[in-house]
């Protein structure tokens, strides 16, 4: 399947990638707060919509 070297590379790459993502997000945090104020409400609406679809599916099954 995968050699030991490929697994080590994959794990190290994933760790490095995640660390870079976190660092860049924290660097841009002030901009995110200024430009994306309503994002939690959009997420809540989306999750509510998915919940309604699941509820309708369960009720009419």
N, CA, C and O atoms as CSV, one atom per row, in Angstrom:
chain,resi,resn,atom,element,x,y,z
A,1,UNK,N,N,0.840,-1.176,0.000
A,1,UNK,CA,C,0.000,0.000,0.000
A,1,UNK,C,C,0.891,1.247,0.000
A,1,UNK,O,O,1.212,1.752,-1.076
A,2,UNK,N,N,1.294,1.752,1.140
A,2,UNK,CA,C,2.209,2.888,1.219
A,2,UNK,C,C,3.468,2.442,1.933
A,2,UNK,O,O,3.418,1.637,2.864
A,3,UNK,N,N,4.602,2.973,1.488
A,3,UNK,CA,C,5.846,2.665,2.191
A,3,UNK,C,C,5.923,3.530,3.446
A,3,UNK,O,O,5.176,4.496,3.601
A,4,UNK,N,N,6.838,3.164,4.332
A,4,UNK,CA,C,6.984,3.910,5.579
A,4,UNK,C,C,7.384,5.360,5.295
A,4,UNK,O,O,6.920,6.279,5.970
A,5,UNK,N,N,8.241,5.559,4.299
A,5,UNK,CA,C,8.666,6.911,3.943
A,5,UNK,C,C,7.515,7.769,3.435
A,5,UNK,O,O,7.440,8.958,3.745
A,6,UNK,N,N,6.622,7.172,2.655
A,6,UNK,CA,C,5.471,7.915,2.146
A,6,UNK,C,C,4.531,8.312,3.277
A,6,UNK,O,O,3.984,9.414,3.276
A,7,UNK,N,N,4.345,7.424,4.232
A,7,UNK,CA,C,3.481,7.730,5.373
A,7,UNK,C,C,4.078,8.853,6.204
A,7,UNK,O,O,3.369,9.776,6.607
A,8,UNK,N,N,5.391,8.779,6.464
A,8,UNK,CA,C,6.062,9.830,7.235
A,8,UNK,C,C,5.942,11.164,6.501
A,8,UNK,O,O,5.626,12.186,7.110
A,9,UNK,N,N,6.194,11.151,5.190
A,9,UNK,CA,C,6.078,12.384,4.408
A,9,UNK,C,C,4.661,12.940,4.479
A,9,UNK,O,O,4.477,14.141,4.675
A,10,UNK,N,N,3.671,12.091,4.323
A,10,UNK,CA,C,2.283,12.538,4.364
A,10,UNK,C,C,1.916,13.168,5.698
A,10,UNK,O,O,1.258,14.208,5.741
A,11,UNK,N,N,2.341,12.537,6.785
A,11,UNK,CA,C,2.041,13.063,8.120
A,11,UNK,C,C,2.743,14.398,8.332
A,11,UNK,O,O,2.127,15.354,8.804
A,12,UNK,N,N,4.029,14.471,7.987
A,12,UNK,CA,C,4.773,15.722,8.167
A,12,UNK,C,C,4.213,16.837,7.279
A,12,UNK,O,O,4.124,17.987,7.707
A,13,UNK,N,N,3.839,16.500,6.059
A,13,UNK,CA,C,3.252,17.494,5.163
A,13,UNK,C,C,1.934,18.013,5.732
A,13,UNK,O,O,1.688,19.219,5.717
A,14,UNK,N,N,1.091,17.119,6.229
A,14,UNK,CA,C,-0.198,17.526,6.796
A,14,UNK,C,C,0.003,18.440,8.002
A,14,UNK,O,O,-0.685,19.452,8.140
A,15,UNK,N,N,0.944,18.085,8.874
A,15,UNK,CA,C,1.219,18.912,10.054
A,15,UNK,C,C,1.710,20.290,9.631
A,15,UNK,O,O,1.228,21.301,10.142
A,16,UNK,N,N,2.669,20.345,8.698
A,16,UNK,CA,C,3.202,21.627,8.236
A,16,UNK,C,C,2.104,22.458,7.573
A,16,UNK,O,O,2.020,23.665,7.803
A,17,UNK,N,N,1.272,21.832,6.762
A,17,UNK,CA,C,0.198,22.544,6.067
A,17,UNK,C,C,-0.788,23.139,7.066
A,17,UNK,O,O,-1.195,24.292,6.923
A,18,UNK,N,N,-1.173,22.369,8.067
A,18,UNK,CA,C,-2.114,22.853,9.076
A,18,UNK,C,C,-1.513,24.000,9.870
A,18,UNK,O,O,-2.202,24.978,10.163
A,19,UNK,N,N,-0.230,23.893,10.223
A,19,UNK,CA,C,0.425,24.975,10.959
A,19,UNK,C,C,0.477,26.260,10.133
A,19,UNK,O,O,0.256,27.346,10.667
A,20,UNK,N,N,0.765,26.147,8.846
A,20,UNK,CA,C,0.784,27.337,7.982
A,20,UNK,C,C,-0.617,27.934,7.871
A,20,UNK,O,O,-0.769,29.155,7.906
A,21,UNK,N,N,-1.636,27.095,7.738
A,21,UNK,CA,C,-3.012,27.600,7.680
A,21,UNK,C,C,-3.381,28.367,8.948
A,21,UNK,O,O,-3.968,29.446,8.877
A,22,UNK,N,N,-3.037,27.808,10.106
A,22,UNK,CA,C,-3.342,28.463,11.379
A,22,UNK,C,C,-2.613,29.794,11.478
A,22,UNK,O,O,-3.197,30.794,11.898
A,23,UNK,N,N,-1.341,29.812,11.094
A,23,UNK,CA,C,-0.547,31.044,11.175
A,23,UNK,C,C,-1.124,32.124,10.263
A,23,UNK,O,O,-1.246,33.278,10.675
A,24,UNK,N,N,-1.473,31.769,9.050
A,24,UNK,CA,C,-2.024,32.752,8.113
A,24,UNK,C,C,-3.403,33.243,8.567
A,24,UNK,O,O,-3.724,34.420,8.403
A,25,UNK,N,N,-4.214,32.352,9.134
A,25,UNK,CA,C,-5.525,32.767,9.625
A,25,UNK,C,C,-5.371,33.765,10.764
A,25,UNK,O,O,-6.064,34.782,10.803
A,26,UNK,N,N,-4.469,33.476,11.686
A,26,UNK,CA,C,-4.266,34.398,12.807
A,26,UNK,C,C,-3.711,35.732,12.330
A,26,UNK,O,O,-4.035,36.778,12.894
A,27,UNK,N,N,-2.883,35.702,11.302
A,27,UNK,CA,C,-2.325,36.935,10.753
A,27,UNK,C,C,-3.430,37.812,10.165
A,27,UNK,O,O,-3.368,39.037,10.276
A,28,UNK,N,N,-4.430,37.207,9.547
A,28,UNK,CA,C,-5.515,37.946,8.901
A,28,UNK,C,C,-6.764,38.069,9.766
A,28,UNK,O,O,-7.823,38.433,9.256
A,29,UNK,N,N,-6.670,37.777,11.047
A,29,UNK,CA,C,-7.849,37.737,11.906
A,29,UNK,C,C,-8.576,39.081,11.960
A,29,UNK,O,O,-9.807,39.110,11.971
A,30,UNK,N,N,-7.836,40.195,11.995
A,30,UNK,CA,C,-8.484,41.508,12.040
A,30,UNK,C,C,-9.302,41.757,10.770
A,30,UNK,O,O,-10.406,42.297,10.835
A,31,UNK,N,N,-8.760,41.366,9.624
A,31,UNK,CA,C,-9.503,41.536,8.374
A,31,UNK,C,C,-10.742,40.650,8.347
A,31,UNK,O,O,-11.796,41.069,7.868
A,32,UNK,N,N,-10.621,39.426,8.858
A,32,UNK,CA,C,-11.768,38.523,8.890
A,32,UNK,C,C,-12.892,39.106,9.742
A,32,UNK,O,O,-14.063,39.037,9.369
A,33,UNK,N,N,-12.531,39.678,10.883
A,33,UNK,CA,C,-13.553,40.247,11.760
A,33,UNK,C,C,-14.229,41.450,11.118
A,33,UNK,O,O,-15.412,41.692,11.356
A,34,UNK,N,N,-13.496,42.206,10.308
A,34,UNK,CA,C,-14.066,43.394,9.673
A,34,UNK,C,C,-14.965,43.033,8.494
A,34,UNK,O,O,-16.004,43.665,8.302
A,35,UNK,N,N,-14.593,42.045,7.712
A,35,UNK,CA,C,-15.300,41.764,6.469
A,35,UNK,C,C,-16.314,40.630,6.556
A,35,UNK,O,O,-17.181,40.523,5.689
A,36,UNK,N,N,-16.230,39.793,7.561
A,36,UNK,CA,C,-17.106,38.623,7.650
A,36,UNK,C,C,-17.884,38.623,8.962
A,36,UNK,O,O,-17.789,37.677,9.743
A,37,UNK,N,N,-18.653,39.681,9.203
A,37,UNK,CA,C,-19.359,39.819,10.477
A,37,UNK,C,C,-20.545,38.874,10.615
A,37,UNK,O,O,-20.825,38.413,11.722
A,38,UNK,N,N,-21.251,38.569,9.530
A,38,UNK,CA,C,-22.472,37.777,9.628
A,38,UNK,C,C,-22.297,36.300,9.370
A,38,UNK,O,O,-23.287,35.586,9.214
A,39,UNK,N,N,-21.078,35.822,9.322
A,39,UNK,CA,C,-20.829,34.425,8.973
A,39,UNK,C,C,-21.464,33.440,9.962
A,39,UNK,O,O,-22.022,32.435,9.520
A,40,UNK,N,N,-21.407,33.677,11.274
A,40,UNK,CA,C,-22.049,32.704,12.181
A,40,UNK,C,C,-23.544,32.539,11.910
A,40,UNK,O,O,-24.075,31.438,12.057
A,41,UNK,N,N,-24.226,33.606,11.521
A,41,UNK,CA,C,-25.658,33.507,11.237
A,41,UNK,C,C,-25.913,32.695,9.976
A,41,UNK,O,O,-26.881,31.937,9.908
A,42,UNK,N,N,-25.057,32.850,8.990
A,42,UNK,CA,C,-25.202,32.065,7.762
A,42,UNK,C,C,-25.004,30.587,8.073
A,42,UNK,O,O,-25.752,29.740,7.585
A,43,UNK,N,N,-23.997,30.277,8.885
A,43,UNK,CA,C,-23.747,28.892,9.282
A,43,UNK,C,C,-24.935,28.331,10.050
A,43,UNK,O,O,-25.356,27.200,9.807
A,44,UNK,N,N,-25.473,29.112,10.968
A,44,UNK,CA,C,-26.629,28.665,11.745
A,44,UNK,C,C,-27.838,28.411,10.839
A,44,UNK,O,O,-28.548,27.420,11.016
A,45,UNK,N,N,-28.071,29.293,9.879
A,45,UNK,CA,C,-29.184,29.106,8.944
A,45,UNK,C,C,-28.973,27.857,8.097
A,45,UNK,O,O,-29.914,27.098,7.868
A,46,UNK,N,N,-27.758,27.640,7.636
A,46,UNK,CA,C,-27.461,26.461,6.825
A,46,UNK,C,C,-27.686,25.180,7.621
A,46,UNK,O,O,-28.309,24.241,7.126
A,47,UNK,N,N,-27.179,25.139,8.853
A,47,UNK,CA,C,-27.371,23.953,9.689
A,47,UNK,C,C,-28.846,23.736,10.011
A,47,UNK,O,O,-29.311,22.597,10.055
A,48,UNK,N,N,-29.584,24.825,10.238
A,48,UNK,CA,C,-31.017,24.707,10.473
A,48,UNK,C,C,-31.750,24.148,9.265
A,48,UNK,O,O,-32.655,23.326,9.409
A,49,UNK,N,N,-31.363,24.592,8.077
A,49,UNK,CA,C,-31.973,24.094,6.846
A,49,UNK,C,C,-31.698,22.607,6.667
A,49,UNK,O,O,-32.605,21.845,6.332
A,50,UNK,N,N,-30.468,22.190,6.885
A,50,UNK,CA,C,-30.118,20.767,6.787
A,50,UNK,C,C,-30.895,19.967,7.832
A,50,UNK,O,O,-31.373,18.869,7.550
A,51,UNK,N,N,-31.018,20.524,9.039
A,51,UNK,CA,C,-31.791,19.857,10.081
A,51,UNK,C,C,-33.252,19.689,9.696
A,51,UNK,O,O,-33.854,18.652,9.975
A,52,UNK,N,N,-33.827,20.708,9.056
A,52,UNK,CA,C,-35.213,20.602,8.599
A,52,UNK,C,C,-35.364,19.530,7.530
A,52,UNK,O,O,-36.340,18.781,7.544
A,53,UNK,N,N,-34.429,19.446,6.618
A,53,UNK,CA,C,-34.487,18.412,5.580
A,53,UNK,C,C,-34.429,17.023,6.206
A,53,UNK,O,O,-35.189,16.133,5.826
A,54,UNK,N,N,-33.525,16.839,7.167
A,54,UNK,CA,C,-33.406,15.538,7.840
A,54,UNK,C,C,-34.690,15.228,8.605
A,54,UNK,O,O,-35.175,14.097,8.569
A,55,UNK,N,N,-35.246,16.228,9.300
A,55,UNK,CA,C,-36.478,16.002,10.058
A,55,UNK,C,C,-37.630,15.609,9.139
A,55,UNK,O,O,-38.390,14.693,9.456
A,56,UNK,N,N,-37.765,16.286,8.013
A,56,UNK,CA,C,-38.826,15.946,7.058
A,56,UNK,C,C,-38.633,14.536,6.523
A,56,UNK,O,O,-39.595,13.785,6.366
A,57,UNK,N,N,-37.399,14.186,6.246
A,57,UNK,CA,C,-37.125,12.836,5.735
A,57,UNK,C,C,-37.492,11.777,6.776
A,57,UNK,O,O,-38.068,10.744,6.433
A,58,UNK,N,N,-37.162,12.029,8.043
A,58,UNK,CA,C,-37.456,11.063,9.104
A,58,UNK,C,C,-38.968,10.974,9.336
A,58,UNK,O,O,-39.505,9.882,9.518
A,59,UNK,N,N,-39.642,12.104,9.329
A,59,UNK,CA,C,-41.084,12.116,9.591
A,59,UNK,C,C,-41.856,11.380,8.501
A,59,UNK,O,O,-42.764,10.608,8.810
A,60,UNK,N,N,-41.519,11.598,7.249
A,60,UNK,CA,C,-42.271,11.014,6.137
A,60,UNK,C,C,-41.712,9.694,5.641
A,60,UNK,O,O,-42.105,9.215,4.578
A,61,UNK,N,N,-40.818,9.112,6.381
A,61,UNK,CA,C,-40.245,7.830,5.963
A,61,UNK,C,C,-41.155,6.683,6.277
A,61,UNK,O,O,-40.821,5.534,5.990
